[in-house]
Each structure stands twice: as C-alpha cells, then as structure tokens.
Amino acid sequence: MKASELASILERYKAGSIDLDAALGELGGLPSRELGFAILDTQRQLRQGYPEVVYAEGKSPEQFAAIFGELFERGSPLLATRAGPGHFEAVRGLSEELAYDPLSRTISAHRGPPPSGESPYIAVVTAGTSDIPVAEEAAVTAEVFGNRVERVYDVGVAGIHRLFARLDLIRGAAAIVAVAGMEGALGSVLGGLVAVPVIAVPTSVGYGASFGGIAALLTMLNSCAAGVSVVNIDNGFGAGYVASMINRGTRGESR
C-alpha cells in the first residue's frame, strides 16, 4: 500500500463516504498477509517506498504463483528475481503486461510512465560480456522502480581504452553499478574517475583461482577508491535497488 492509498482511505472515512467496516476491510491486509507457507509484507512500500520483491528460486511454481498473484492484485510495481520458465508459466495468465527475461532471470511488470530521456539516470557498467546477466538483473530492477538506465557493457580493464570512450555517459549518471568478475578491478577504476556513488557487484565469472567470485569480492572490498560500496557476489538486484534509492533522491522524490 502506498501512502497516498492510505490517505485516501482515511479521507473517505472522515468525509463519511465509507463506514468504519468498509475502512477496516480496506486496511485488513496490513501489515502482512498470511498464505500459510509465506507471510507477505504488504506495508513495505508504505515504509520504504518500494514494494516487496519475490525471490523465485527455491519456490515451487504453485508457491510462487500464490505469492506473486497476491502482490499483483495490490497494484504495485512487480518484480521477481531468479525466476525460471516454470515460474513464468505459472503467472503469465495474470496479465499481458508481465514479461519474462531469461537473461536476467526476472519477471516484471512496469506500471508507471517511463522516465523521460532528460531524467537523471543510473549507469550499469560491466567489465565483460559474461557479466551481463548479473548487470541485467540490476538494470531491470532499477527500471521497474521507475529509473532511466544507461547500459555500458564490456569495458573492463583488459582493454581500458573502451571505458574511456564511454566515460562522459558514465560520469553523467546519478549512481553507477559496476559489475565485474575475474579480478574485479572495474569498481576501483570507476571509483577514481567519477564523482557519484559506485555500487560494485562481484560476479562468479572467472577461472579456478577466482573462487566463484570471492577474488573479485575481496578486490572490491579492498578498493582504495573512495565512494565505492560492495554488494554480494552476483547480487545484481541488491545493486539495482540501492542505485534506485540514490537516484530517487536525485529526482527529488520522497518515499
């Protein structure tokens, strides 16, 4: 529930257009909704500005459909991460506005007007092409929450001239998501070149000594560049969410 929706209920009750039972009925889903195997946080958008996001992996299609369907009925922006084709098949009948992206493994519905080409934006930057699935999870997350996103892919330190050729676009962003595997140097490089927050995402891309992304994670955590923060390995969603919060302030929006 959004703050505006709660205010509408209270104003209608105060004006006498709905009685107490009707108002209580509309508020009955707060602060949570019990499904037996899950408890939905129906008040999250009211508290944080963004609704609950569904992590699909590990949930059966039936469980996922029940959770996602309940959120869908509430009219919020919708996002599910780490989703497979079976999850999408279970909910695709809800609406034609639902889209499944196998690259980012997301199911999403954009329920607001798209941002203008002049609005503040988030730059999602990858070191390599193999990092794009994680980057797309970040990009889709930010887009579902109403942000303009500019993608700059395959500009890692193995050919750093490629990065410099796109630097003006990157520097114009309100926040940057830097996605890199292997040695994970991209976050530090960008941190030393820009004046906005850099959210570094280590990926599990790399050979044996990368230890499934731990090498990139440690590089990013040990960055000497100021303004670099780090999320977990392959956590594109977490990076896109934080970047969206930063950009929301740049756009002058509150929760």
Contacts in CASP RR format, 6 or more apart in sequence:
PFRMAT RR
TARGET T0000
AUTHOR 0000-0000-0000
METHOD contacts of the structure
MODEL  1
MKASELASILERYKAGSIDLDAALGELGGLPSRELGFAILDTQRQLRQGY
PEVVYAEGKSPEQFAAIFGELFERGSPLLATRAGPGHFEAVRGLSEELAY
DPLSRTISAHRGPPPSGESPYIAVVTAGTSDIPVAEEAAVTAEVFGNRVE
RVYDVGVAGIHRLFARLDLIRGAAAIVAVAGMEGALGSVLGGLVAVPVIA
VPTSVGYGASFGGIAALLTMLNSCAAGVSVVNIDNGFGAGYVASMINRGT
RGESR
1 30 0 8 1.000
1 42 0 8 1.000
1 43 0 8 1.000
1 45 0 8 1.000
1 46 0 8 1.000
1 74 0 8 1.000
2 45 0 8 1.000
2 46 0 8 1.000
2 49 0 8 1.000
2 76 0 8 1.000
3 46 0 8 1.000
3 255 0 8 1.000
6 27 0 8 1.000
6 46 0 8 1.000
9 18 0 8 1.000
9 23 0 8 1.000
9 26 0 8 1.000
9 27 0 8 1.000
10 23 0 8 1.000
12 18 0 8 1.000
12 23 0 8 1.000
13 19 0 8 1.000
13 20 0 8 1.000
13 22 0 8 1.000
13 23 0 8 1.000
18 26 0 8 1.000
29 42 0 8 1.000
30 42 0 8 1.000
30 43 0 8 1.000
31 41 0 8 1.000
31 42 0 8 1.000
31 43 0 8 1.000
32 39 0 8 1.000
32 40 0 8 1.000
32 41 0 8 1.000
32 42 0 8 1.000
32 43 0 8 1.000
33 39 0 8 1.000
33 40 0 8 1.000
33 42 0 8 1.000
33 70 0 8 1.000
35 66 0 8 1.000
35 67 0 8 1.000
35 70 0 8 1.000
37 63 0 8 1.000
37 66 0 8 1.000
38 63 0 8 1.000
38 66 0 8 1.000
38 67 0 8 1.000
40 52 0 8 1.000
40 67 0 8 1.000
40 70 0 8 1.000
40 71 0 8 1.000
41 52 0 8 1.000
42 52 0 8 1.000
42 74 0 8 1.000
44 50 0 8 1.000
44 51 0 8 1.000
44 52 0 8 1.000
45 51 0 8 1.000
45 52 0 8 1.000
45 76 0 8 1.000
47 255 0 8 1.000
48 255 0 8 1.000
49 255 0 8 1.000
50 77 0 8 1.000
50 145 0 8 1.000
50 241 0 8 1.000
50 244 0 8 1.000
51 71 0 8 1.000
51 74 0 8 1.000
51 76 0 8 1.000
51 77 0 8 1.000
51 78 0 8 1.000
52 71 0 8 1.000
53 79 0 8 1.000
53 80 0 8 1.000
53 81 0 8 1.000
53 141 0 8 1.000
53 237 0 8 1.000
53 241 0 8 1.000
54 64 0 8 1.000
54 67 0 8 1.000
54 68 0 8 1.000
54 71 0 8 1.000
54 79 0 8 1.000
54 80 0 8 1.000
54 81 0 8 1.000
55 80 0 8 1.000
55 81 0 8 1.000
55 82 0 8 1.000
56 64 0 8 1.000
56 80 0 8 1.000
56 81 0 8 1.000
56 82 0 8 1.000
56 83 0 8 1.000
56 84 0 8 1.000
56 87 0 8 1.000
56 107 0 8 1.000
57 81 0 8 1.000
57 82 0 8 1.000
57 83 0 8 1.000
59 67 0 8 1.000
59 87 0 8 1.000
61 86 0 8 1.000
61 87 0 8 1.000
61 89 0 8 1.000
61 90 0 8 1.000
62 90 0 8 1.000
64 80 0 8 1.000
64 83 0 8 1.000
64 87 0 8 1.000
64 90 0 8 1.000
64 91 0 8 1.000
65 87 0 8 1.000
65 90 0 8 1.000
65 91 0 8 1.000
68 78 0 8 1.000
68 80 0 8 1.000
68 87 0 8 1.000
68 90 0 8 1.000
68 91 0 8 1.000
68 94 0 8 1.000
68 107 0 8 1.000
69 91 0 8 1.000
69 94 0 8 1.000
71 78 0 8 1.000
72 78 0 8 1.000
72 91 0 8 1.000
72 94 0 8 1.000
72 95 0 8 1.000
72 109 0 8 1.000
75 111 0 8 1.000
76 111 0 8 1.000
77 109 0 8 1.000
77 110 0 8 1.000
77 111 0 8 1.000
77 112 0 8 1.000
77 144 0 8 1.000
77 145 0 8 1.000
77 146 0 8 1.000
78 98 0 8 1.000
78 107 0 8 1.000
78 108 0 8 1.000
78 109 0 8 1.000
78 111 0 8 1.000
78 144 0 8 1.000
79 106 0 8 1.000
79 107 0 8 1.000
79 108 0 8 1.000
79 140 0 8 1.000
79 141 0 8 1.000
79 144 0 8 1.000
80 87 0 8 1.000
80 106 0 8 1.000
80 107 0 8 1.000
80 108 0 8 1.000
81 105 0 8 1.000
81 106 0 8 1.000
81 137 0 8 1.000
81 141 0 8 1.000
81 237 0 8 1.000
82 105 0 8 1.000
83 100 0 8 1.000
83 105 0 8 1.000
83 106 0 8 1.000
83 107 0 8 1.000
84 100 0 8 1.000
84 102 0 8 1.000
84 105 0 8 1.000
85 100 0 8 1.000
85 102 0 8 1.000
87 107 0 8 1.000
88 98 0 8 1.000
88 100 0 8 1.000
88 107 0 8 1.000
91 98 0 8 1.000
91 107 0 8 1.000
92 98 0 8 1.000
92 100 0 8 1.000
95 109 0 8 1.000
97 109 0 8 1.000
97 110 0 8 1.000
97 111 0 8 1.000
98 107 0 8 1.000
98 108 0 8 1.000
98 109 0 8 1.000
99 107 0 8 1.000
99 108 0 8 1.000
99 109 0 8 1.000
100 106 0 8 1.000
100 107 0 8 1.000
101 107 0 8 1.000
101 108 0 8 1.000
101 136 0 8 1.000
101 140 0 8 1.000
103 132 0 8 1.000
103 133 0 8 1.000
103 136 0 8 1.000
104 133 0 8 1.000
104 136 0 8 1.000
104 137 0 8 1.000
104 139 0 8 1.000
104 140 0 8 1.000
105 133 0 8 1.000
105 137 0 8 1.000
106 136 0 8 1.000
106 137 0 8 1.000
106 140 0 8 1.000
106 141 0 8 1.000
108 140 0 8 1.000
108 143 0 8 1.000
108 144 0 8 1.000
109 144 0 8 1.000
110 143 0 8 1.000
110 144 0 8 1.000
110 146 0 8 1.000
112 146 0 8 1.000
114 146 0 8 1.000
115 121 0 8 1.000
115 146 0 8 1.000
115 147 0 8 1.000
115 148 0 8 1.000
116 148 0 8 1.000
117 148 0 8 1.000
119 148 0 8 1.000
119 251 0 8 1.000
120 148 0 8 1.000
120 173 0 8 1.000
120 174 0 8 1.000
120 247 0 8 1.000
120 250 0 8 1.000
120 251 0 8 1.000
121 147 0 8 1.000
121 148 0 8 1.000
121 149 0 8 1.000
121 150 0 8 1.000
121 172 0 8 1.000
121 173 0 8 1.000
121 174 0 8 1.000
121 247 0 8 1.000
122 139 0 8 1.000
122 142 0 8 1.000
122 147 0 8 1.000
122 148 0 8 1.000
122 149 0 8 1.000
122 150 0 8 1.000
122 173 0 8 1.000
122 174 0 8 1.000
122 175 0 8 1.000
122 176 0 8 1.000
122 177 0 8 1.000
122 240 0 8 1.000
122 243 0 8 1.000
122 244 0 8 1.000
122 246 0 8 1.000
122 247 0 8 1.000
123 149 0 8 1.000
123 150 0 8 1.000
123 151 0 8 1.000
123 152 0 8 1.000
123 169 0 8 1.000
123 170 0 8 1.000
123 172 0 8 1.000
123 173 0 8 1.000
123 175 0 8 1.000
123 176 0 8 1.000
123 177 0 8 1.000
124 135 0 8 1.000
124 138 0 8 1.000
124 139 0 8 1.000
124 142 0 8 1.000
124 149 0 8 1.000
124 150 0 8 1.000
124 151 0 8 1.000
124 152 0 8 1.000
124 176 0 8 1.000
124 177 0 8 1.000
124 179 0 8 1.000
124 240 0 8 1.000
125 135 0 8 1.000
125 152 0 8 1.000
125 153 0 8 1.000
125 155 0 8 1.000
125 163 0 8 1.000
125 170 0 8 1.000
125 176 0 8 1.000
125 177 0 8 1.000
125 178 0 8 1.000
125 179 0 8 1.000
125 186 0 8 1.000
125 190 0 8 1.000
126 132 0 8 1.000
126 135 0 8 1.000
126 152 0 8 1.000
126 153 0 8 1.000
126 154 0 8 1.000
126 155 0 8 1.000
126 156 0 8 1.000
126 179 0 8 1.000
126 180 0 8 1.000
126 186 0 8 1.000
127 154 0 8 1.000
127 155 0 8 1.000
127 156 0 8 1.000
127 157 0 8 1.000
127 158 0 8 1.000
127 178 0 8 1.000
127 179 0 8 1.000
127 180 0 8 1.000
127 181 0 8 1.000
127 182 0 8 1.000
127 184 0 8 1.000
127 185 0 8 1.000
127 186 0 8 1.000
128 153 0 8 1.000
128 154 0 8 1.000
128 155 0 8 1.000
128 156 0 8 1.000
128 180 0 8 1.000
128 205 0 8 1.000
129 153 0 8 1.000
129 154 0 8 1.000
130 181 0 8 1.000
130 203 0 8 1.000
130 205 0 8 1.000
130 206 0 8 1.000
131 153 0 8 1.000
131 179 0 8 1.000
131 180 0 8 1.000
131 181 0 8 1.000
131 203 0 8 1.000
131 205 0 8 1.000
132 153 0 8 1.000
134 179 0 8 1.000
134 201 0 8 1.000
134 203 0 8 1.000
134 234 0 8 1.000
134 235 0 8 1.000
134 236 0 8 1.000
135 151 0 8 1.000
135 153 0 8 1.000
135 177 0 8 1.000
135 179 0 8 1.000
135 201 0 8 1.000
135 236 0 8 1.000
137 236 0 8 1.000
137 237 0 8 1.000
137 240 0 8 1.000
138 177 0 8 1.000
138 179 0 8 1.000
138 201 0 8 1.000
138 236 0 8 1.000
138 237 0 8 1.000
138 238 0 8 1.000
138 239 0 8 1.000
138 240 0 8 1.000
138 243 0 8 1.000
139 149 0 8 1.000
139 151 0 8 1.000
139 177 0 8 1.000
139 240 0 8 1.000
141 236 0 8 1.000
141 237 0 8 1.000
141 238 0 8 1.000
141 240 0 8 1.000
141 241 0 8 1.000
141 244 0 8 1.000
142 149 0 8 1.000
142 177 0 8 1.000
142 240 0 8 1.000
142 241 0 8 1.000
142 243 0 8 1.000
142 244 0 8 1.000
142 247 0 8 1.000
143 149 0 8 1.000
145 241 0 8 1.000
145 244 0 8 1.000
145 248 0 8 1.000
146 244 0 8 1.000
147 243 0 8 1.000
147 244 0 8 1.000
147 247 0 8 1.000
147 248 0 8 1.000
150 169 0 8 1.000
150 173 0 8 1.000
152 166 0 8 1.000
152 169 0 8 1.000
152 170 0 8 1.000
154 162 0 8 1.000
155 162 0 8 1.000
155 163 0 8 1.000
155 165 0 8 1.000
155 166 0 8 1.000
155 186 0 8 1.000
156 162 0 8 1.000
156 163 0 8 1.000
156 180 0 8 1.000
156 185 0 8 1.000
156 186 0 8 1.000
156 189 0 8 1.000
157 163 0 8 1.000
157 183 0 8 1.000
157 185 0 8 1.000
157 186 0 8 1.000
157 189 0 8 1.000
160 189 0 8 1.000
163 170 0 8 1.000
163 189 0 8 1.000
163 190 0 8 1.000
167 193 0 8 1.000
170 176 0 8 1.000
170 190 0 8 1.000
170 193 0 8 1.000
170 194 0 8 1.000
171 193 0 8 1.000
171 194 0 8 1.000
171 195 0 8 1.000
171 196 0 8 1.000
172 196 0 8 1.000
173 194 0 8 1.000
173 196 0 8 1.000
174 196 0 8 1.000
174 246 0 8 1.000
174 247 0 8 1.000
174 250 0 8 1.000
175 196 0 8 1.000
175 197 0 8 1.000
175 198 0 8 1.000
175 199 0 8 1.000
175 242 0 8 1.000
175 243 0 8 1.000
175 246 0 8 1.000
175 247 0 8 1.000
175 250 0 8 1.000
176 190 0 8 1.000
176 194 0 8 1.000
176 196 0 8 1.000
176 197 0 8 1.000
176 198 0 8 1.000
176 199 0 8 1.000
176 243 0 8 1.000
177 198 0 8 1.000
177 199 0 8 1.000
177 201 0 8 1.000
177 236 0 8 1.000
177 239 0 8 1.000
177 240 0 8 1.000
177 243 0 8 1.000
178 186 0 8 1.000
178 187 0 8 1.000
178 190 0 8 1.000
178 198 0 8 1.000
178 199 0 8 1.000
178 200 0 8 1.000
178 201 0 8 1.000
178 228 0 8 1.000
179 186 0 8 1.000
179 201 0 8 1.000
179 203 0 8 1.000
179 236 0 8 1.000
179 239 0 8 1.000
180 186 0 8 1.000
180 187 0 8 1.000
180 200 0 8 1.000
180 201 0 8 1.000
180 202 0 8 1.000
180 203 0 8 1.000
180 216 0 8 1.000
180 220 0 8 1.000
181 202 0 8 1.000
181 203 0 8 1.000
181 204 0 8 1.000
181 205 0 8 1.000
181 206 0 8 1.000
181 210 0 8 1.000
181 213 0 8 1.000
181 216 0 8 1.000
182 205 0 8 1.000
182 206 0 8 1.000
182 210 0 8 1.000
182 215 0 8 1.000
182 216 0 8 1.000
183 210 0 8 1.000
183 215 0 8 1.000
183 216 0 8 1.000
183 219 0 8 1.000
184 200 0 8 1.000
184 202 0 8 1.000
184 215 0 8 1.000
184 216 0 8 1.000
184 219 0 8 1.000
184 220 0 8 1.000
185 219 0 8 1.000
186 200 0 8 1.000
187 198 0 8 1.000
187 200 0 8 1.000
187 220 0 8 1.000
187 223 0 8 1.000
187 225 0 8 1.000
187 228 0 8 1.000
188 219 0 8 1.000
188 220 0 8 1.000
188 223 0 8 1.000
188 224 0 8 1.000
188 225 0 8 1.000
188 228 0 8 1.000
189 225 0 8 1.000
190 198 0 8 1.000
190 225 0 8 1.000
190 228 0 8 1.000
191 198 0 8 1.000
191 223 0 8 1.000
191 225 0 8 1.000
191 226 0 8 1.000
191 227 0 8 1.000
191 228 0 8 1.000
192 225 0 8 1.000
192 226 0 8 1.000
196 246 0 8 1.000
197 227 0 8 1.000
197 229 0 8 1.000
197 243 0 8 1.000
197 246 0 8 1.000
198 225 0 8 1.000
198 227 0 8 1.000
198 228 0 8 1.000
198 229 0 8 1.000
199 229 0 8 1.000
199 230 0 8 1.000
199 231 0 8 1.000
199 239 0 8 1.000
199 240 0 8 1.000
199 242 0 8 1.000
199 243 0 8 1.000
200 220 0 8 1.000
200 223 0 8 1.000
200 228 0 8 1.000
200 229 0 8 1.000
200 230 0 8 1.000
200 231 0 8 1.000
200 239 0 8 1.000
201 230 0 8 1.000
201 231 0 8 1.000
201 234 0 8 1.000
201 235 0 8 1.000
201 236 0 8 1.000
201 239 0 8 1.000
202 213 0 8 1.000
202 214 0 8 1.000
202 216 0 8 1.000
202 217 0 8 1.000
202 219 0 8 1.000
202 220 0 8 1.000
202 230 0 8 1.000
202 232 0 8 1.000
202 233 0 8 1.000
202 234 0 8 1.000
203 213 0 8 1.000
203 216 0 8 1.000
203 233 0 8 1.000
203 234 0 8 1.000
204 210 0 8 1.000
204 212 0 8 1.000
204 213 0 8 1.000
204 233 0 8 1.000
204 234 0 8 1.000
205 213 0 8 1.000
206 212 0 8 1.000
206 213 0 8 1.000
209 215 0 8 1.000
210 216 0 8 1.000
212 233 0 8 1.000
213 233 0 8 1.000
214 233 0 8 1.000
216 233 0 8 1.000
217 230 0 8 1.000
217 232 0 8 1.000
217 233 0 8 1.000
220 228 0 8 1.000
220 230 0 8 1.000
221 230 0 8 1.000
223 230 0 8 1.000
229 242 0 8 1.000
231 238 0 8 1.000
231 239 0 8 1.000
231 242 0 8 1.000
232 238 0 8 1.000
END
